[in-house]
Amino acid sequence: MAEKLWGGRFTESTDRMVERLNASIHFDKRLYARDIEGSIAHLEMLASESIITDEESTALKKGLLKVKEKIESGSMVYSDALEDIHMHVESELGKECPDISRKLHTARSRNDQIALDVRLYLKDELNEILALFKKLQKEIAKLAQANLDVVMPGYTHMQRAQPVLFAHHMMAYFEMFKRDTQRMEDCLERTDSMPLGTAALAGTTYPVNRDLVRKLLGFSKMAENSIDAVSDRDFVMEFISSASIAMIHFSRISEELILWSTSEFDFISISDAFTTGSSIMPQKKNPDVSELVRGKTGRVVGNLMSIITLMKSLPLAYNKDMQEDKEPLFDTVDTLKACIDIYTRMIPHITVKRENMYKACTQGFLNATELADYLAVKGMPFRDAHSISGKAVARAVEKGCELQDLTVDEFKQFSDLIENDIYEYLTVESMITRRISYGGTGYDNVRNAVEKALSNLEEQ
């Protein structure tokens, strides 16, 4: 059984099942590069403050780089007895620098070390996620731009409500993912805090230069309180919370793409490259990508419940429970990145069936509000106009026709204010054109919104 680096006060060997339960190496080994990066910065600081010699620092840094090469070559042998990535790196360093390797851990604890590693890891991942979100937003805006004149039914309560531009509908998702990007940027700001040098919880007696380490590792600020620094996982909770909201947005767009691609809607077609078939029904073309993304939403939301439950009752400072923060974090990072990437790839390969969308706008009395607005413009109180429009709809339902199919004489049975110009109000094109309020579905509004979105993305 391997000698424990912390085993000085223990007289018995650790039970094998305890080692297995205690070990995190099977998942935290992905932190190796950040662990070594943090250790190299720590060594530079120790040497700069004459806590170790320059020669010792140089030798240990060379040794760490050899350990990194060993890990990346796949020749590292992992053991539950060594628990985590920190102890594996330090143990391997002992083979490279047997006389001085134990000086590496001077003036630090595994508590501030893991806090550092996770922050370095999440900073890198957040920057990648932000770049991925920008690409996704661009593809959504480009799809909108390519279909600026396509009209579709807008829905409330899953019932046809009023016509909207397809581009306007897609730009609603652009706004959602823009907010997700902003949340990730906020999370990055709070993740960008350097904890190393706070040691186990109380700081260290060595004359460390934390600000030098901060600069070497590219942090914008230092953790202000040593107890908080080692026990803070707010940034992990915040990231998974933000990721959960993003996945809700992915689930919503997935649901709509699934519905729109059914034969009942037949609004879009998704490329064969992003669909699958059935093992028994040859005609099937299943939107499995959207279904899988919709399903993975539950996985990420589950990770959020896991980390919140983990942290909710922990006293300060570090507790071993906090080892369980990494699996939900890693899984959330991997899942979110995969979903952003696959949607960025899939969206350009969606075919919009404009004729089917337009036809759907001409059925189901989507112009009933226009009739009410028409009467309100002529001076009738809107509530009265609403009632009359409802009666006109009931009449059309009785006749088995649409509002625009009623004659002027039939309209006049409900109000003498209605003239021949009513039919101009009831066209699909008029319903779109007249939506002039800022943020509405009017042609100019949507065109400007798309152009602004693409311009902003180019500037970024």
DRENLUM-118170 format. One record per residue (C-alpha): x, y, z. Coordinates in pm, whole numbers, padded with zeros to 5 digits, always signed. Example, Ala and Ser with C-alpha at 12.3 -4.5 7.8 and 13.67 -1.06 7.14 Angstrom:
REM residues 2
+01230-00450+00780+01367-00106+00714
REM end
This chain:
REM residues 460
+00000+00000+00000+00134+00340-00100+00270+00566+00171+00033+00853+00239+00178+01200+00207-00037+01297+00506+00022+00978+00706+00267+01091+00971+00027+01069+01267-00142+00745+01156-00035+00403+01286-00272+00185+01085-00311+00140+00711-00618+00287+00547-00891+00033+00480-00906-00051+00110-01275+00042+00083-01202+00373+00251-00935+00438-00009-01184+00364-00283-01449+00590-00133-01196+00862-00056-01034+00863-00400-01128+01124-00657-00851+01052-00907-01086+00883-01153-01253+01219-01220-01020+01493-01096-00729+01374-01310-00862+01604-01579-00728+01890-01364-00367+01781-01406-00263+02069-01634-00412+02332-01402-00259+02162-01099+00086+02171-01256+00035+02527-01381-00056+02638-01029+00240+02453-00879+00485+02616-01119+00354+02962-01028+00373+02867-00661+00739+02763-00703+00828+03088-00876+00676+03279-00587+00855+03066-00324+01188+03134-00494+01117+03506-00536+01056+03531-00160+01365+03315-00079+01147+03050+00083+01323+02801-00144+01629+02859-00360+01622+02949-00726+01799+02621-00802+01535+02421-00617+01258+02608-00793+01414+02547-01135+01466+02177-01068+01114+02128-00937+00960+02312-01232+01152+02089-01474+01034+01788-01278+00672+01902-01297+00696+01942-01672+00826+01585-01696+00531+01468-01489+00300+01653-01728+00464+01480-02024+00415+01145-01853+00046+01211-01796-00009+01330-02152+00176+01033-02297-00061+00799-02112+00211+00631-01907+00093+00757-01568-00036+00480-01341-00321+00596-01120-00397+00452-00778-00682+00503-00532-00421+00501-00256-00293+00836-00382-00646+00976-00373-00635+01274-00608-00446+01447-00885-00244+01661-00642-00094+01361-00465-00030+01178-00792+00161+01477-00928+00356+01518-00607+00431+01145-00588+00561+01140-00948+00761+01454-00880+00931+01259-00601+01069+01023-00863+01204+01312-01070+01337+01519-00778+01369+01278-00485+01570+01509-00261+01356+01822-00282+01010+01723-00410+00851+01761-00066+00936+02131-00069+00672+02187-00336+00393+02189-00080+00552+02457+00136+00307+02736+00229+00000+02577+00077-00269+02319+00149-00468+02086-00069-00760+02309+00029-00636+02621-00147-00472+02405-00413-00798+02245-00527-00980+02579-00505-00715+02716-00741-00730+02421-00980-01109+02435-01012-01106+02810-01070-00835+02781-01335-01029+02500-01501-01362+02682-01499-01206+03007-01623-01072+02824-01928-01400+02643-01988-01606+02958-01948-01400+03132-02213-01459+02838-02447-01831+02835-02367-01855+03208-02435-01691+03160-02773-01929+02873-02852-02232+03081-02754-02119+03361-02986-02102+03113-03276-02447+02980-03192-02594+03330-03178-02441+03407-03516-02598+03100-03677-02939+03188-03532-02913+03544-03663-02801+03419-04004-03098+03181-04023-03325+03472-03936-03155+03693-04197-03206+03429-04466-03580+03416-04389-03671+03777-04315-03994+03768-04515-04122+03429-04392-04444+03455-04192-04555+03194-03942-04827+03162-03679-04728+03284-03336-04870+03078-03053-04993+03128-02700-05122+02832-02498-05010+02624-02800-05300+02777-02995-05251+02993-03304-05255+03353-03186-05118+03612-03431-04885+03600-03732-04518+03674-03666-04209+03666-03879-04016+03342-03853-03706+03558-03815-03867+03734-03518-03940+03398-03355-03581+03283-03401-03446+03613-03270-03635+03545-02948-03396+03252-02900-03108+03481-02994-03208+03702-02701-03228+03403-02467-02882+03283-02560-02752+03639-02537-02868+03648-02176-02703+03311-02120-02381+03462-02252-02415+03756-02016-02471+03522-01721-02159+03328-01815-01962+03653-01836-02085+03744-01487-01989+03399-01361-01643+03436-01514-01594+03761-01323-01663+03588-00991-01461+03280-01083-01164+03503-01159-01040+03523-00797-00708+03374-00689-00725+03161-00370-00371+03021-00347-00179+03135-00042-00474+03105+00193-00356+02753+00283-00590+02527+00481-00815+02806+00609-00613+03051+00821-00347+03169+00580+00021+03080+00616+00311+03190+00835+00543+03207+00534+00601+03549+00372+00422+03454+00051+00355+03701-00227+00001+03617-00331-00016+03905-00573+00276+03765-00772+00097+03431-00804-00217+03616-00911-00028+03789-01191+00153+03473-01298-00176+03283-01327-00371+03565-01492-00629+03631-01222-00780+03978-01197-00809+03975-00819-00724+03779-00505-00962+03609-00265-00996+03847+00030-01076+03605+00312-00878+03286+00370-01172+03094+00517-01402+03192+00233-01132+03123-00026-01109+02751+00054-01479+02694+00126-01636+02901-00152-01810+02703-00425-02054+02978-00513-01887+03010-00850-01954+02641-00922-02318+02675-00817-02351+02991-01021-02207+02828-01331-02430+02522-01308-02729+02746-01239-02650+02954-01548-02594+02636-01747-02931+02504-01630-03106+02816-01756-02924+02780-02087-03031+02417-02110-03391+02520-02045-03357+02746-02349-03215+02457-02551-03503+02240-02435-03758+02500-02547-03609+02541-02894-03575+02164-02918-03942+02120-02839-04040+02365-03111-03812+02212-03374-03953+01871-03289-04311+01999-03327-04237+02198-03642-04080+01896-03812-04387+01674-03757-04620+01604-04048-04893+01779-03847-04702+02109-03851-04467+02052-04145-04305+02393-04095-03941+02283-04125-03719+01998-04234-03400+01907-04049-03105+01776-04250-03052+01399-04262-02714+01459-04099-02891+01559-03777-03173+01303-03775-03195+00926-03742-03421+00648-03861-03625+00371-03705-03514+00011-03664-03858-00110-03774-04037+00174-03958-03852+00263-04280-04037+00591-04333-03928+00750-04006-03699+01053-03983-03659+01124-03614-03532+01456-03470-03307+01272-03227-03060+01557-03183-03329+01786-03050-03476+01508-02839-03139+01424-02686-03066+01787-02607-03411+01821-02452-03336+01511-02244-02995+01634-02133-03161+01936-01978-03275+01713-01693-02919+01597-01646-02784+01949-01599-03072+02058-01376-03000+01744-01172-02638+01858-01139-02764+02190-01004-02972+02011-00742-02666+01801-00654-02429+02093-00593-02686+02302-00407-02777+02010-00182-02408+01936-00130-02327+02287-00008-02642+02380+00180-02540+02262+00530-02161+02272+00526-01997+02466+00808-01686+02667+00728-01426+02597+00606-01334+02298+00387-01522+01968+00424-01459+01644+00240-01813+01660+00104-01682+01928-00131-01491+01664-00325-01832+01585-00476-01845+01924-00648-01635+01814-00943-01845+01547-01109-02153+01769-01150-01926+02054-01262-01737+01846-01518-02053+01682-01648-02227+02018-01684-01933+02166-01874-01920+01869-02111-02296+01854-02164-02343+02227-02222-02052+02251-02465-02178+01951-02661-02529+02097-02688-02408+02440-02799-02180+02282-03057-02439+02046-03205-02699+02321-03238-02446+02552-03400-02385+02278-03655-02751+02187-03705-02919+02527-03737-02767+02615-04078-02914+02289-04213-03277+02361-04124-03504+02408-04426-03791+02650-04367-04116+02563-04545-04247+02913-04602-04561+02817-04796-04682+02588-04520-04615+02851-04256-04798+03117-04456-05099+02894-04515-05123+02827-04142-05143+03203-04084-05454+03229-04300-05649+02978-04091-05771+02990-03734-05882+03355-03706-05536+03499-03641-05672+03832-03765-05942+03865-03498-05735+04118-03304-05699+04321-03624-06076+04353-03647-06087+04478-03288-05803+04723-03354-05979+04844-03670-06288+04931-03467-06082+05090-03189-05905+05314-03441-06251+05428-03556-06333+05535-03202-06494+05233-03043-06366+05140-02693-06136+04842-02728-06334+04622-02490-06645+04675-02702-06444+04614-03018-06308+04294-02865-06661+04171-02802-06775+04248-03155-06471+04076-03302-06553+03768-03094-06908+03768-03229-06777+03795-03584-06550+03496-03520-06846+03298-03388-07035+03385-03707-06744+03267-03923-06719+02944-03725-07090+02890-03783-07043+02942-04158-06726+02730-04171-06513+03013-04310-06247+03262-04202-06306+03624-04095-06182+03762-04424-06445+03552-04603-06737+03734-04439-06909+03998-04652-06926+04364-04556-07299+04325-04497-07230+04041-04256-06970+04254-04075-07218+04543-04053-07456+04321-03858-07209+04370-03573-07108+04734-03633-07187+05007-03884-06828+05130-03843-06703+04846-04062-06645+04942-04426-06477+04785-04728-06134+04889-04599-06161+04618-04332-06015+04363-04574-05687+04555-04591-05656+04511-04216-05720+04137-04228-05436+04033-04463-05136+03850-04326-04901+04112-04468-05092+04395-04303-05088+04217-03969-04708+04205-03984-04654+04554-04128-04872+04724-03870-04675+04580-03575-04459+04892-03553-04390+04906-03177-04023+04867-03082-03939+04501-03041-04243+04388-03238-04265+04165-03542-04286+04442-03806-04062+04390-04109-03837+04688-04041-03812+04609-03672-03697+04254-03735-03459+04348-04014-03297+04608-03792-03276+04363-03500-03102+04101-03713-02858+04351-03860-02781+04491-03516-02723+04143-03374-02483+04044-03651-02301+04376-03629-02255+04344-03253-02125+03990-03289-01871+04104-03548-01751+04380-03315-01710+04133-03030
REM end
